[in-house]
Amino acid sequence: MDFTLLASLAVIHCIALISPGPDFAIIVKMATQQHRKTALACALGISIAILIHTLLSLVGISLMIRQSPLAYTLVQCVGVSYLAWMGFQALKSAIGRFKAIAASTHAPVQTVTSVVPDAPQKSVFNGFKVGLLTNLLNPKALIFFITLFTVLITPEVNLITKTAATVLLFSLSLIWFSLLAMVLSKPSIQVKLLNVSHIIDALVGIIFIGVSFTIAISLISSF
């Protein structure tokens, strides 16, 4: 087993995990506005998507998609559409809350619950689905894993190391996103973040739309 290679993969992947992006944004939104089980399901969904990307990269399917103009264009179009839709929904929610705050400026203070009162509560399955699709349909994630495995996982790397790398990336992802979900879904933290939930939604919307816009511009300029 190549421990040096695994250490390199771990460092690079950890940097990618903590970097602001759609995965980080959706976990923050879920954990601060939904129940803990839903947030943890979202974390699992993201981690499963990362596992799928890892396996597809290891067997060469991701590279085949990248090298096929038609397949890669289709993946980008689907990804851009999903990320833009998610961003629009987040911005719509933010605007709704901004209006609610403006309308209730002089209203009596109400008791705060452990979750955002006007945030529709998602089921555990929906939380998992959102996390899964957010990562799986992000073309940038596809490119990241293709690049990572093309550079570091050469044909000479043995099966044991490849298996260890797969488990490592999945485990790091699950630990990180689950930790975020656990910490941010604490009732005391949710209450503190309640007053800025509209700002969180706005930032999430900007991140999603920004990523989708960047991919769309790249896609258009490639023609």
C-alpha positions as CSV (number, residue, x, y, z in Angstrom):
1,M,0.0,0.0,0.0
2,D,1.3,3.4,-1.0
3,F,0.9,5.5,2.1
4,T,2.6,8.6,0.6
5,L,0.0,8.6,-2.2
6,L,-2.8,8.2,0.2
7,A,-1.5,11.1,2.3
8,S,-1.3,13.3,-0.8
9,L,-4.9,12.4,-1.7
10,A,-6.1,13.1,1.8
11,V,-4.5,16.6,1.9
12,I,-5.8,17.6,-1.5
13,H,-9.3,16.3,-0.8
14,C,-9.4,18.0,2.6
15,I,-8.6,21.3,1.0
16,A,-11.3,20.8,-1.6
17,L,-13.8,19.8,1.2
18,I,-13.3,22.9,3.3
19,S,-13.3,25.3,0.2
20,P,-16.6,27.2,-0.2
21,G,-18.7,25.6,-2.9
22,P,-22.2,24.1,-3.6
23,D,-21.5,21.1,-1.2
24,F,-20.5,23.4,1.7
25,A,-23.3,25.8,1.0
26,I,-26.1,23.2,0.9
27,I,-24.9,21.6,4.2
28,V,-24.9,25.0,5.9
29,K,-28.4,25.7,4.6
30,M,-29.7,22.3,5.6
31,A,-28.1,22.2,9.0
32,T,-29.2,25.7,10.0
33,Q,-32.8,25.3,8.7
34,Q,-33.7,21.6,8.9
35,H,-33.8,18.9,11.5
36,R,-30.5,17.2,12.3
37,K,-31.5,13.9,10.7
38,T,-32.2,15.7,7.4
39,A,-28.9,17.5,7.6
40,L,-27.0,14.3,8.3
41,A,-28.8,12.6,5.4
42,C,-27.7,15.4,3.2
43,A,-24.1,14.8,4.3
44,L,-24.4,11.2,3.5
45,G,-25.8,12.0,0.1
46,I,-22.8,14.3,-0.7
47,S,-20.5,11.5,0.5
48,I,-22.2,8.9,-1.6
49,A,-21.9,11.1,-4.7
50,I,-18.2,11.6,-4.0
51,L,-17.9,7.8,-3.7
52,I,-19.6,7.5,-7.1
53,H,-17.3,10.1,-8.7
54,T,-14.3,8.2,-7.2
55,L,-15.4,4.8,-8.6
56,L,-16.3,6.3,-12.0
57,S,-12.8,7.9,-12.2
58,L,-11.1,4.7,-11.1
59,V,-12.7,2.6,-13.8
60,G,-12.2,5.3,-16.5
61,I,-15.9,6.1,-17.1
62,S,-15.5,9.8,-16.1
63,L,-12.5,10.2,-18.4
64,M,-14.6,8.7,-21.3
65,I,-17.4,11.2,-20.6
66,R,-14.9,14.1,-20.5
67,Q,-13.4,13.0,-23.8
68,S,-16.8,12.7,-25.5
69,P,-17.9,16.2,-26.6
70,L,-21.6,15.1,-26.7
71,A,-21.6,13.3,-23.4
72,Y,-19.7,16.0,-21.6
73,T,-21.9,18.7,-23.0
74,L,-25.0,16.9,-21.8
75,V,-23.5,16.4,-18.3
76,Q,-22.7,20.1,-18.2
77,C,-26.1,21.2,-19.4
78,V,-27.8,19.0,-16.8
79,G,-25.5,20.2,-14.1
80,V,-25.9,23.9,-15.0
81,S,-29.7,23.5,-15.0
82,Y,-29.8,21.8,-11.6
83,L,-27.4,24.2,-9.9
84,A,-29.1,27.3,-11.4
85,W,-32.5,25.9,-10.2
86,M,-31.2,25.3,-6.7
87,G,-29.7,28.8,-6.7
88,F,-33.0,30.4,-7.8
89,Q,-34.9,28.5,-5.1
90,A,-32.5,29.7,-2.4
91,L,-32.7,33.4,-3.7
92,K,-36.5,33.1,-3.8
93,S,-36.5,31.9,-0.2
94,A,-34.1,34.7,0.8
95,I,-36.3,37.4,-0.8
96,G,-39.3,36.0,0.9
97,R,-37.6,36.2,4.3
98,F,-36.4,39.7,3.6
99,K,-40.0,40.7,2.9
100,A,-41.2,39.0,6.0
101,I,-38.6,40.8,8.1
102,A,-39.6,44.1,6.6
103,A,-43.3,43.4,7.3
104,S,-42.8,42.3,10.8
105,T,-40.5,45.0,11.9
106,H,-43.1,46.4,14.4
107,A,-44.6,43.0,15.2
108,P,-44.4,41.5,18.7
109,V,-41.4,39.2,19.3
110,Q,-42.4,35.5,18.9
111,T,-40.9,32.5,20.6
112,V,-38.2,30.9,18.4
113,T,-38.2,27.2,17.7
114,S,-35.3,24.9,17.0
115,V,-35.7,25.3,13.3
116,V,-36.5,28.2,11.0
117,P,-40.3,28.6,11.5
118,D,-41.1,29.4,7.9
119,A,-38.7,27.0,6.3
120,P,-40.5,24.0,4.8
121,Q,-39.2,20.9,6.6
122,K,-37.7,18.3,4.2
123,S,-37.8,14.5,4.8
124,V,-34.7,12.5,5.5
125,F,-34.9,11.1,2.0
126,N,-35.2,14.6,0.4
127,G,-32.2,15.7,2.4
128,F,-30.2,12.7,1.1
129,K,-31.4,13.4,-2.5
130,V,-30.4,17.1,-2.4
131,G,-27.0,16.2,-1.1
132,L,-26.5,13.5,-3.7
133,L,-27.6,15.5,-6.7
134,T,-25.8,18.7,-5.6
135,N,-22.4,16.9,-5.8
136,L,-23.2,14.3,-8.5
137,L,-24.5,16.9,-11.0
138,N,-21.8,19.4,-10.4
139,P,-19.5,19.3,-13.5
140,K,-16.7,20.8,-11.5
141,A,-16.7,17.8,-9.2
142,L,-16.4,15.5,-12.3
143,I,-13.3,17.5,-13.5
144,F,-11.8,17.5,-10.0
145,F,-11.9,13.8,-9.7
146,I,-10.7,13.1,-13.2
147,T,-7.7,15.4,-12.7
148,L,-7.0,14.0,-9.2
149,F,-7.0,10.4,-10.3
150,T,-5.3,11.0,-13.7
151,V,-2.3,12.7,-11.9
152,L,-2.0,10.5,-8.8
153,I,-3.7,7.2,-9.5
154,T,-1.6,5.8,-12.4
155,P,-2.0,2.3,-13.9
156,E,0.9,1.2,-11.8
157,V,-1.0,1.8,-8.5
158,N,-2.1,-1.6,-7.1
159,L,-5.7,-2.6,-6.2
160,I,-5.2,-2.4,-2.5
161,T,-4.1,1.3,-2.7
162,K,-7.0,2.1,-5.0
163,T,-9.4,0.5,-2.6
164,A,-7.9,2.3,0.3
165,A,-8.1,5.6,-1.6
166,T,-11.8,5.0,-2.3
167,V,-12.5,4.3,1.4
168,L,-10.4,7.3,2.4
169,L,-12.1,9.9,0.3
170,F,-15.5,8.6,1.2
171,S,-14.7,8.6,4.9
172,L,-13.1,12.0,4.9
173,S,-16.2,13.4,3.1
174,L,-18.6,11.8,5.5
175,I,-16.7,12.9,8.6
176,W,-16.4,16.5,7.5
177,F,-19.9,17.0,6.3
178,S,-21.5,15.1,9.2
179,L,-19.4,17.2,11.6
180,L,-20.8,20.4,10.0
181,A,-24.3,19.0,10.1
182,M,-24.0,18.0,13.8
183,V,-22.5,21.3,14.9
184,L,-24.7,23.7,12.9
185,S,-27.9,21.7,13.7
186,K,-27.6,22.3,17.4
187,P,-30.7,24.1,18.6
188,S,-28.7,26.8,20.3
189,I,-26.8,27.5,17.1
190,Q,-29.9,27.3,14.9
191,V,-31.5,29.9,17.1
192,K,-28.5,32.2,16.8
193,L,-28.5,31.9,13.0
194,L,-32.2,32.3,12.7
195,N,-31.9,36.1,12.4
196,V,-29.5,35.7,9.4
197,S,-31.2,32.8,7.7
198,H,-32.2,35.1,4.8
199,I,-28.5,36.0,4.4
200,I,-27.5,32.4,4.4
201,D,-30.1,31.7,1.7
202,A,-28.9,34.6,-0.3
203,L,-25.3,33.5,-0.1
204,V,-26.2,29.9,-1.0
205,G,-28.2,31.2,-4.0
206,I,-25.2,33.3,-5.1
207,I,-22.8,30.4,-4.8
208,F,-25.1,28.0,-6.8
209,I,-25.9,30.5,-9.5
210,G,-22.3,31.7,-9.7
211,V,-21.0,28.2,-10.2
212,S,-23.7,27.5,-12.8
213,F,-23.0,30.8,-14.6
214,T,-19.2,30.0,-14.7
215,I,-19.9,26.5,-16.2
216,A,-22.4,28.0,-18.7
217,I,-19.9,30.6,-19.9
218,S,-17.3,27.9,-20.3
219,L,-19.7,25.7,-22.2
220,I,-20.8,28.6,-24.6
221,S,-17.2,29.6,-25.3
222,S,-16.3,26.0,-26.2
223,F,-18.6,26.1,-29.2
